[in-house]
Amino acid sequence: MCARGVISIAVIILCSTAGCGVLNLLPGRTFHQRCGWRAEDYFTDPKVIALCKAIEANDLAEMDRLVKEGADVNAQGKGKMTPLLWAFPDNHLPRFKWLLEHGADPNVVVESDFGSQGNIYAGDSVTHRACETRFDGYFDAVFDHGGDPNLRRTGARGRDATPLVAVITAGGRNRKEKVRRLIAAGADVNG
């Protein structure tokens, strides 16, 4: 067996035991590919499936065309997957922000981890993920477009947390500014 075949088998074994996180080592693959996300596995509406594919391709013109033709930016699929959650990974702010600007709801609480190997948990929302991510602009985009500063995270993650708690525990840059913005938006500091 050639070296390439041995490497391929090793990658398959690692992926089957460690999950999609190991596939992060393979260059040029999207989060969706690494975690085996296929729009057809989550949505039944062909327009929403096409929207998710346009999101993955970072094709804003196609996203615009599909939404004008009736693709629902607030569609909820299996496990409450949404196009906005589909747009969250891979640090592509323009596609994420575009959906928010076109009415996508960041406050949908999901019911699955979607095989994301610790990136998303049942009980999470895009609002919570935006409070914890290091992706520039995601927090502001969510809270510019309807992020609920008092939305509670529930579920298997084991933490009943609000966005304020999520920002504080996640740390990272601009934490003080984010806390100030949440308080100004009405976050319950006692919640």
PECORRA-V702624 format. One record per residue. RES is the residue in one small letter. SS is DSSP state (alpha for helix, beta for strand, coil for the rest). PHI is phi as a letter, one per 20 degrees, with the letter a starting at -180 (NA if undefined). Layout:
RES;SS;PHI
RES;SS;PHI
This chain:
m;coil;NA
c;coil;f
a;alpha;g
r;alpha;f
g;alpha;f
v;alpha;f
i;alpha;f
s;alpha;f
i;alpha;f
a;alpha;f
v;alpha;f
i;alpha;f
i;alpha;f
l;alpha;g
c;alpha;f
s;alpha;f
t;alpha;e
a;alpha;d
g;coil;n
c;alpha;f
g;alpha;g
v;alpha;f
l;alpha;f
n;alpha;f
l;alpha;f
l;coil;e
p;coil;f
g;coil;m
r;coil;d
t;coil;e
f;alpha;g
h;alpha;g
q;alpha;f
r;alpha;f
c;coil;e
g;coil;m
w;coil;f
r;coil;c
a;alpha;g
e;alpha;f
d;alpha;f
y;alpha;d
f;coil;c
t;coil;d
d;coil;f
p;alpha;g
k;alpha;f
v;alpha;f
i;alpha;f
a;alpha;f
l;alpha;f
c;alpha;f
k;alpha;f
a;alpha;f
i;alpha;f
e;alpha;g
a;coil;e
n;coil;l
d;coil;e
l;alpha;f
a;alpha;f
e;alpha;f
m;alpha;g
d;alpha;f
r;alpha;f
l;alpha;f
v;alpha;f
k;alpha;f
e;coil;e
g;coil;o
a;coil;f
d;coil;e
v;coil;f
n;coil;d
a;coil;g
q;coil;d
g;coil;d
k;alpha;g
g;alpha;m
k;alpha;m
m;coil;f
t;coil;c
p;alpha;g
l;alpha;f
l;alpha;f
w;alpha;f
a;alpha;e
f;alpha;f
p;coil;f
d;coil;m
n;coil;l
h;coil;d
l;alpha;g
p;alpha;g
r;alpha;f
f;alpha;f
k;alpha;f
w;alpha;g
l;alpha;f
l;alpha;f
e;alpha;f
h;coil;d
g;coil;n
a;coil;f
d;coil;e
p;coil;f
n;coil;e
v;coil;f
v;coil;e
v;coil;e
e;coil;d
s;coil;b
d;coil;e
f;coil;l
g;coil;m
s;coil;e
q;coil;l
g;coil;n
n;coil;e
i;coil;c
y;coil;c
a;coil;g
g;coil;n
d;coil;f
s;coil;b
v;alpha;f
t;alpha;g
h;alpha;f
r;alpha;f
a;alpha;f
c;alpha;f
e;alpha;d
t;coil;f
r;coil;e
f;coil;f
d;coil;f
g;coil;n
y;alpha;f
f;alpha;g
d;alpha;f
a;alpha;g
v;alpha;f
f;alpha;e
d;alpha;e
h;coil;c
g;coil;n
g;coil;g
d;coil;e
p;coil;f
n;coil;d
l;coil;f
r;coil;e
r;beta;e
t;coil;c
g;coil;o
a;coil;f
r;coil;f
g;coil;n
r;coil;c
d;coil;e
a;beta;c
t;coil;e
p;alpha;g
l;alpha;f
v;alpha;f
a;alpha;f
v;alpha;f
i;alpha;f
t;alpha;f
a;alpha;f
g;coil;m
g;coil;n
r;coil;f
n;coil;l
r;alpha;g
k;alpha;f
e;alpha;f
k;alpha;f
v;alpha;f
r;alpha;g
r;alpha;f
l;alpha;f
i;alpha;f
a;alpha;f
a;coil;e
g;coil;o
a;coil;f
d;coil;f
v;coil;f
n;coil;e
g;coil;e
